[in-house]
Amino acid sequence: MITPLFQGLFLGASMIIPIGAQNSHVLSHGIKQNSHILAATICMVCDVLLIALGVFGAAKALASFPTLITVIKWGGVLFLLTYASFAFKNAYLNKYADMSLSLTSKSKIAVIITTLAVTLLNPHVYLDTVVILGSVGGQFDGAEKIAFATGTMLASIIWFYSLATGAAKLSPWLSKPKVQRAIDVIIGLIMTAIGVSLALSV
């Protein structure tokens, strides 16, 4: 029998690992080796806080307002499709060589602001952490609920730090224009697929 800790770890990983706005943002900073650990930490801390809110009460509160959940879902659809369109636009323009020549590192303040925006202005994040993980976590009680929440949080911590450090180590290869273009196409396709599936579920 799978313990609540591992249930949380596996479910959390299934929610976090698929390419999304946070992952592509951390991946981008890892490739540029520009405050990638800071970006990963911000994403992780936000996820941990939102998971805690969902598992320990917010999911039940939101369930009382189905209209709000619908609004969040449509906001997520709009965000995902807009993000996908930017990825496709970058791939179509194919200016990666020019970007690498003129690349300047963002300040830590800029990294903090953009990472918070990508995380907290993305309604899909709330669906994954507060609504879905929170609803499943709400089925547990006492120590089991704490174990489940801990598992989901560990998934976020392990994933974001692995993504940031992995992207930095593979930067010489990932920073090649052809590879960046392929990454943008893949991100665009996955974000579109998630957005469409979310729209069909509303």
ChimeraX attribute file (.defattr): number of C-alpha atoms within 10 A of each C-alpha:
attribute: neighborCount
match mode: 1-to-1
recipient: residues
	/A:1	4
	/A:2	7
	/A:3	12
	/A:4	21
	/A:5	19
	/A:6	17
	/A:7	19
	/A:8	26
	/A:9	22
	/A:10	16
	/A:11	17
	/A:12	26
	/A:13	19
	/A:14	13
	/A:15	19
	/A:16	21
	/A:17	15
	/A:18	13
	/A:19	18
	/A:20	22
	/A:21	21
	/A:22	25
	/A:23	22
	/A:24	17
	/A:25	21
	/A:26	29
	/A:27	26
	/A:28	22
	/A:29	24
	/A:30	26
	/A:31	23
	/A:32	21
	/A:33	18
	/A:34	19
	/A:35	19
	/A:36	25
	/A:37	20
	/A:38	18
	/A:39	27
	/A:40	27
	/A:41	20
	/A:42	21
	/A:43	25
	/A:44	23
	/A:45	14
	/A:46	17
	/A:47	25
	/A:48	21
	/A:49	13
	/A:50	23
	/A:51	29
	/A:52	22
	/A:53	17
	/A:54	28
	/A:55	26
	/A:56	19
	/A:57	15
	/A:58	18
	/A:59	24
	/A:60	16
	/A:61	10
	/A:62	16
	/A:63	13
	/A:64	10
	/A:65	10
	/A:66	10
	/A:67	11
	/A:68	12
	/A:69	18
	/A:70	14
	/A:71	13
	/A:72	18
	/A:73	21
	/A:74	18
	/A:75	17
	/A:76	23
	/A:77	25
	/A:78	18
	/A:79	20
	/A:80	25
	/A:81	20
	/A:82	16
	/A:83	21
	/A:84	25
	/A:85	19
	/A:86	14
	/A:87	21
	/A:88	19
	/A:89	14
	/A:90	17
	/A:91	21
	/A:92	12
	/A:93	9
	/A:94	15
	/A:95	12
	/A:96	18
	/A:97	14
	/A:98	10
	/A:99	11
	/A:100	13
	/A:101	8
	/A:102	8
	/A:103	10
	/A:104	10
	/A:105	12
	/A:106	14
	/A:107	10
	/A:108	13
	/A:109	9
	/A:110	11
	/A:111	20
	/A:112	17
	/A:113	13
	/A:114	15
	/A:115	22
	/A:116	17
	/A:117	12
	/A:118	20
	/A:119	22
	/A:120	17
	/A:121	14
	/A:122	22
	/A:123	21
	/A:124	26
	/A:125	24
	/A:126	24
	/A:127	19
	/A:128	19
	/A:129	27
	/A:130	27
	/A:131	25
	/A:132	19
	/A:133	25
	/A:134	25
	/A:135	20
	/A:136	19
	/A:137	28
	/A:138	19
	/A:139	10
	/A:140	16
	/A:141	12
	/A:142	7
	/A:143	10
	/A:144	15
	/A:145	20
	/A:146	18
	/A:147	21
	/A:148	27
	/A:149	30
	/A:150	20
	/A:151	23
	/A:152	30
	/A:153	26
	/A:154	20
	/A:155	24
	/A:156	26
	/A:157	18
	/A:158	13
	/A:159	18
	/A:160	25
	/A:161	20
	/A:162	14
	/A:163	20
	/A:164	26
	/A:165	19
	/A:166	14
	/A:167	23
	/A:168	23
	/A:169	14
	/A:170	12
	/A:171	18
	/A:172	11
	/A:173	14
	/A:174	21
	/A:175	20
	/A:176	14
	/A:177	18
	/A:178	14
	/A:179	13
	/A:180	20
	/A:181	22
	/A:182	13
	/A:183	18
	/A:184	21
	/A:185	20
	/A:186	17
	/A:187	24
	/A:188	25
	/A:189	18
	/A:190	18
	/A:191	25
	/A:192	19
	/A:193	15
	/A:194	19
	/A:195	25
	/A:196	15
	/A:197	12
	/A:198	16
	/A:199	16
	/A:200	9
	/A:201	9
	/A:202	11
